Amino acid sequence: MAALALVLLVGLGVTQPALAQADPDREAATAVGGVSPETWRQVRSGETGPNFRDSRAESTYNLVNASGETWRQLRNRWVSPFGLIAIGGMLVVIALFYVIVGRKDLSAPRTGRKLLRWPLVVRAIHWTVATLFIVLALTGLNLLYGKFVFRPLFGDAVWAGMISASKVAHNYLGPLFGILLIVLLARVLKHNWPKKHDLEWFKKGGGMVGKAHVDAGFANGGEKVWFWLLATVGIVVIASGFVLDFPNYGQGRDTMQWANIIHAVGALGLTAVALGHIYIGTIGSEGSLEGMATGYVDETWARDHHNLWYEEVKDQAIPEERLAAGGQPSGGSEEPTPRSG
């Protein structure tokens, strides 16, 4: 203890003169000598030497990087308002459509005979992808807009936990979503090639308004549009997300900034369209959710919404009582085989 006390006393004696000699103003002048507004203008324009370069990760950028401000302006003045308009506008359209038009009910009573529409493996992948999509959409919206909503409500401490959890979930679940989405798209690609009758489907509004009958195969025109949006815009969102998620593969700061803009615009647009997809697949159309929930749809629903497919597989319909008794396991592994010719 005596030796420790002696060491402390000696240490204090040595540090006091050093502290007394410290001059913050002189130190700052020495560390950043001769810096003037003109110097910073030169830094921004790239006219300065290596002493004014950012040395992090062997960067060749100047200390003043004008592209960062360009990215910030694009994000705040264009991307953020676009997301609010797209998603908010879609919610308004869905609400008005439901109030004015209402749910699309079946044209006749259910027959009690079921057709297998979605096998178990497709349903499992679909619900996994759908769950990940919702989590990624919510965490992404929180990263973009949450500070304007939750921070004033709950304060910095709660907000810090929310934003940290959102960032981790988004970064780690994003790649998993991307892989599974590609698997799902490949699995259902055969049903989504455009056909001539799809044009007529769009002309008649998909049959959602009025009693007009519209021809459709296994997938109707609207489902095909959603598929190809995911296969194009969705792949772009996935690719840009990988660029952002793995910055250790040599991409520069400018590349990361553009990837962020592309990722945000694509993801916000898909989220807006997904709201319409969710509405039609749930409360907007009677019987639609049953197909993806149980794998089977009623004959009446099949005739109303996918009559061309129904004509191909109607001889494979199974009584509901037989399914309930275990005559054929619900959600089997094979899709119904269309009749040839």
Buried (B, 14 or more C-beta within 10 A) or exposed (E): EEEEEEEEEEEEEEEEEEEEEEEEEEEEEEEEEEEEEEBBEBBBEEEBEEEBBBEEEEEEBBEBBEEEEEBEEBBEEEBBEBBEEBBEEBBEBBEEBEEEEEEBEBEEEBBEBBBBBBBBEBBBBBEBBBEBBEBBBBBBBBBBBBEEEBBEEEEEEEBEEBBEEBEEBBBEBBBEBBEBBBEBBEBBEEBBEEBEBBEEBEEBEBBBEEEEEBBBBBBBBBBBBBBBBBBEBBBBBBBBBBBBBEBEEEBEBBBBBBBBBBBBBBBBBBBBBBBBBBBBBEBBBBBBBBBBEBBBBBBBBBBBBBBBBBBBBBEBBBEBEEBEEEEEEBBEEEBBEBEEE
